[in-house]
Amino acid sequence: MLKWILLLIFNFFTQNILSTKFTNISITIFNVGQADSQIIEFDNYRIMIDFGKYDIPDISDKTFDLCVITHSHMDHYSSECQNLNKFTCKTIMISNDDIDCINDYITDHNPKVIIPEINDDLSINNVKIIVKSVKHSCSDDKNKCSIGLYFEFGDFKYFTAGDLPSNEESKVDISKINVFKVSHHGSSTSSKEDFLNKIQPDICIISSELITKDCIPKSETIENLKSECNKILMTGGLSNECSNYDEIYQYYIHNNGNIKIEYLIDNNYYHVKSNKLDKNYYF
């Protein structure tokens, strides 16, 4: 009798506690214009990657276990770190120490500081997090210093890398992924065919809006993306004053606002939700 009772307790523990350890993992890519900001959450662990340029959506819980500033361009850490200063970061990851306001934040708040190397393993329990790109000195092009992070949750794989240019993307050692946060807002300096063919993403997400000044994402990049991505989403809207408006309008869903991806580890699909899309993608 005691043996069966112990067996029942063990089965309950494994099925109802261990199996629910990480049941819901979400990625939210915010609509911050031609800038970057996203949150990755699983269990009780929260990661903020980049902080936009101007306004950032109101986030009720302002404490993060890890904050990543991918590189030292203002559209990723905000003017004078005004957005960063709204949050509490237990650990902060930077590619170098050349941003004065971030150094001030570190002095004032005393978080743990990580300056990573390629292939550093930051995994938390069964959530794999690997540094796939970083440089510490990029005087010729700060985008080259972008921190690229690879996430693997069960069967779900995600890659995000700030403004990493194509000559650095080509060095990234990853294969087939599910979701790709397109580098450098869809500019022509990133997302070349060879790299996209290697990672074969199902969903490609562009954090940008097609504005008159820069008309990003570029037509060339959209051509590359549409050859590999099953779906292309963009956080912001389109401007019909750009010459490439008609050409790219038909290829992807724009003006999505915040885009949220959720993966339930016990299922065989992940869920993508935005203003314009509400769909499951199956493995």
C-alpha positions as CSV (number, residue, x, y, z in Angstrom):
1,M,0.0,0.0,0.0
2,L,2.7,2.5,0.9
3,K,4.5,1.7,-2.3
4,W,1.4,2.7,-4.3
5,I,0.9,5.8,-2.3
6,L,4.5,6.9,-2.9
7,L,4.1,6.1,-6.6
8,L,0.9,8.3,-6.8
9,I,2.7,11.2,-5.1
10,F,5.7,10.9,-7.4
11,N,3.4,10.8,-10.5
12,F,1.5,13.9,-9.3
13,F,4.8,15.7,-8.7
14,T,6.2,14.9,-12.1
15,Q,3.1,15.5,-14.1
16,N,1.7,18.6,-12.3
17,I,4.8,20.4,-11.0
18,L,7.7,19.5,-13.2
19,S,5.6,19.6,-16.4
20,T,4.4,23.1,-15.6
21,K,7.8,24.6,-14.8
22,F,7.8,26.6,-18.0
23,T,4.3,26.4,-19.6
24,N,4.1,29.8,-21.1
25,I,6.9,31.8,-22.7
26,S,6.2,35.1,-24.4
27,I,8.0,37.6,-26.5
28,T,6.6,41.1,-27.0
29,I,8.1,43.3,-29.6
30,F,6.9,46.9,-29.0
31,N,5.8,49.4,-31.6
32,V,8.4,52.1,-30.9
33,G,8.8,53.5,-34.5
34,Q,12.1,53.1,-36.1
35,A,13.7,51.8,-33.0
36,D,13.9,48.6,-30.9
37,S,12.4,47.4,-27.6
38,Q,11.2,43.9,-26.6
39,I,10.4,41.8,-23.5
40,I,11.0,38.1,-23.2
41,E,9.3,36.4,-20.2
42,F,9.2,32.8,-19.0
43,D,8.2,31.5,-15.6
44,N,9.3,34.4,-13.2
45,Y,12.2,35.5,-15.3
46,R,12.0,38.7,-17.3
47,I,14.4,40.1,-20.0
48,M,14.2,43.5,-21.6
49,I,16.2,43.9,-24.8
50,D,16.7,47.6,-25.9
51,F,14.7,50.6,-24.7
52,G,13.5,52.4,-27.9
53,K,14.3,56.0,-28.7
54,Y,11.5,58.2,-27.4
55,D,8.3,56.9,-25.8
56,I,8.0,53.3,-24.7
57,P,4.8,51.5,-23.8
58,D,3.8,51.7,-20.2
59,I,4.9,48.5,-18.4
60,S,3.5,48.0,-15.0
61,D,6.2,45.7,-13.7
62,K,9.4,47.7,-14.1
63,T,11.8,45.2,-12.6
64,F,13.8,42.9,-14.9
65,D,16.2,40.1,-14.2
66,L,18.3,41.0,-17.3
67,C,18.4,44.1,-19.4
68,V,20.3,44.0,-22.7
69,I,21.4,47.1,-24.7
70,T,22.4,45.5,-28.0
71,H,24.7,48.4,-29.0
72,S,25.4,52.1,-28.6
73,H,22.9,53.8,-31.0
74,M,20.3,56.0,-29.3
75,D,17.3,54.2,-30.9
76,H,18.2,51.2,-28.7
77,Y,18.9,52.9,-25.3
78,S,16.9,56.2,-25.6
79,S,18.1,59.8,-25.3
80,E,20.1,60.2,-22.1
81,C,18.9,56.7,-21.1
82,Q,15.5,58.3,-20.2
83,N,13.7,55.0,-20.8
84,L,16.3,52.8,-19.1
85,N,16.1,55.0,-16.0
86,K,12.4,54.1,-15.6
87,F,13.4,50.5,-14.9
88,T,15.2,48.4,-12.4
89,C,17.7,46.0,-13.9
90,K,19.2,43.3,-11.7
91,T,21.7,42.5,-14.4
92,I,22.7,44.6,-17.4
93,M,24.4,43.3,-20.5
94,I,26.3,45.7,-22.8
95,S,28.8,45.1,-25.6
96,N,31.2,47.8,-24.3
97,D,31.2,50.7,-21.9
98,D,31.2,53.7,-24.3
99,I,27.7,55.1,-23.4
100,D,28.0,57.6,-20.6
101,C,24.4,57.5,-19.4
102,I,24.5,53.7,-19.1
103,N,27.7,54.0,-17.0
104,D,25.9,56.5,-14.8
105,Y,23.0,54.0,-14.5
106,I,25.4,51.3,-13.4
107,T,27.0,53.6,-10.9
108,D,23.7,54.7,-9.4
109,H,21.9,51.4,-9.3
110,N,24.8,48.9,-9.0
111,P,23.4,46.0,-11.2
112,K,25.5,43.1,-12.1
113,V,27.2,43.9,-15.4
114,I,27.9,41.4,-18.2
115,I,30.1,42.1,-21.2
116,P,29.6,38.9,-23.1
117,E,31.6,36.8,-25.5
118,I,30.4,34.8,-28.4
119,N,28.9,31.4,-27.3
120,D,28.4,32.5,-23.7
121,D,25.7,30.4,-22.2
122,L,23.1,32.4,-20.3
123,S,20.6,29.5,-20.1
124,I,18.0,29.5,-17.3
125,N,16.9,26.0,-16.4
126,N,15.5,24.5,-19.7
127,V,15.4,27.7,-21.6
128,K,18.5,28.0,-23.7
129,I,20.0,31.5,-24.2
130,I,23.3,31.7,-26.2
131,V,25.2,34.8,-27.3
132,K,25.7,34.4,-31.0
133,S,27.2,37.7,-31.9
134,V,29.1,40.5,-30.1
135,K,32.1,42.7,-30.6
136,H,33.6,45.1,-28.0
137,S,35.2,47.7,-30.3
138,C,33.5,49.0,-33.4
139,S,34.7,52.5,-34.1
140,D,34.0,52.2,-37.9
141,D,30.4,50.9,-37.4
142,K,28.7,50.6,-34.0
143,N,26.1,48.2,-35.5
144,K,28.9,45.6,-35.7
145,C,28.9,45.5,-31.9
146,S,25.3,44.4,-31.7
147,I,24.6,41.6,-29.3
148,G,22.9,38.7,-31.0
149,L,20.9,36.3,-28.7
150,Y,19.6,32.9,-29.6
151,F,16.7,31.5,-27.6
152,E,15.5,28.0,-27.6
153,F,12.3,26.9,-25.7
154,G,11.5,23.3,-26.3
155,D,11.0,23.1,-30.1
156,F,10.7,26.9,-30.5
157,K,13.7,28.9,-31.7
158,Y,14.1,32.7,-31.8
159,F,17.0,35.0,-32.9
160,T,17.4,38.8,-32.3
161,A,20.5,40.9,-32.9
162,G,19.9,44.6,-32.8
163,D,21.3,46.2,-35.9
164,L,23.8,43.5,-36.8
165,P,25.0,44.1,-40.4
166,S,25.2,41.4,-43.0
167,N,29.0,40.8,-42.8
168,E,28.5,39.9,-39.1
169,E,25.3,38.0,-39.6
170,S,27.2,35.7,-42.0
171,K,29.3,34.6,-39.0
172,V,26.4,33.7,-36.8
173,D,26.3,30.0,-36.1
174,I,22.7,29.0,-36.1
175,S,20.4,27.0,-38.3
176,K,16.6,26.7,-38.8
177,I,14.6,29.0,-36.5
178,N,10.9,29.8,-36.0
179,V,11.0,33.6,-35.5
180,F,13.5,36.2,-36.6
181,K,13.5,39.8,-35.3
182,V,14.8,41.4,-38.5
183,S,18.1,43.3,-37.9
184,H,18.4,47.0,-38.4
185,H,14.7,47.7,-39.0
186,G,14.8,46.1,-42.4
187,S,17.6,48.3,-43.8
188,S,19.6,47.2,-46.8
189,T,22.7,46.6,-44.7
190,S,21.3,43.4,-43.1
191,S,19.2,40.3,-43.9
192,K,21.0,39.1,-47.0
193,E,19.8,36.0,-48.9
194,D,22.6,33.6,-47.7
195,F,21.9,34.3,-44.0
196,L,18.1,34.0,-44.4
197,N,18.6,30.8,-46.3
198,K,20.6,29.4,-43.5
199,I,18.1,30.3,-40.7
200,Q,14.9,29.7,-42.8
201,P,12.6,31.6,-40.4
202,D,8.8,31.0,-40.5
203,I,8.0,34.5,-39.2
204,C,10.1,37.7,-39.7
205,I,9.3,40.7,-37.6
206,I,10.4,44.2,-38.5
207,S,10.5,46.9,-35.8
208,S,10.1,50.0,-37.8
209,E,7.7,52.2,-39.7
210,L,7.9,53.2,-43.3
211,I,8.5,56.9,-43.0
212,T,9.4,59.5,-45.6
213,K,12.9,60.3,-44.3
214,D,14.5,56.9,-44.7
215,C,11.8,54.7,-46.3
216,I,12.8,51.7,-44.2
217,P,12.4,48.7,-44.7
218,K,14.0,48.7,-48.1
219,S,12.6,47.0,-51.1
220,E,15.8,44.9,-51.4
221,T,15.4,43.6,-47.9
222,I,11.7,42.8,-48.4
223,E,12.7,40.8,-51.6
224,N,15.2,38.8,-49.5
225,L,12.7,38.2,-46.7
226,K,9.8,37.1,-48.8
227,S,12.0,34.4,-50.3
228,E,12.4,32.7,-46.9
229,C,9.7,34.0,-44.5
230,N,6.2,32.5,-44.5
231,K,4.9,35.7,-42.9
232,I,6.5,39.2,-42.6
233,L,5.1,41.5,-39.9
234,M,6.0,45.1,-39.1
235,T,5.2,47.0,-35.9
236,G,4.6,50.4,-37.5
237,G,2.7,51.7,-40.5
238,L,3.5,52.6,-44.1
239,S,3.9,56.0,-45.8
240,N,2.6,56.2,-49.3
241,E,5.1,59.0,-49.9
242,C,7.9,56.4,-50.2
243,S,8.6,55.2,-53.7
244,N,8.7,51.6,-52.6
245,Y,5.2,51.8,-50.9
246,D,3.2,50.0,-53.6
247,E,6.0,47.4,-54.2
248,I,6.2,46.2,-50.6
249,Y,2.7,46.8,-49.5
250,Q,1.4,43.5,-50.8
251,Y,4.2,41.4,-49.2
252,Y,3.7,41.9,-45.5
253,I,1.3,42.9,-42.8
254,H,2.0,46.4,-41.5
255,N,0.7,48.6,-38.7
256,N,0.6,45.6,-36.2
257,G,1.4,47.7,-33.2
258,N,2.9,45.5,-30.5
259,I,3.5,42.0,-31.7
260,K,3.4,39.1,-29.1
261,I,4.6,35.6,-29.6
262,E,3.6,32.9,-27.1
263,Y,4.8,29.3,-27.0
264,L,3.3,26.7,-24.7
265,I,5.9,24.1,-24.1
266,D,3.4,21.2,-24.0
267,N,1.9,22.0,-27.4
268,N,3.2,21.7,-30.9
269,Y,2.5,25.3,-31.9
270,Y,3.3,28.9,-31.1
271,H,0.8,31.8,-31.2
272,V,1.4,35.2,-32.9
273,K,-0.9,38.0,-31.9
274,S,-1.0,41.6,-33.1
275,N,-3.6,44.3,-34.2
276,K,-3.8,42.5,-37.6
277,L,-2.9,38.9,-36.8
278,D,-4.2,36.2,-34.4
279,K,-2.9,32.9,-35.5
280,N,-1.2,29.6,-34.4
281,Y,1.8,28.4,-36.2
282,Y,2.4,24.6,-36.0
283,F,5.7,22.7,-35.9
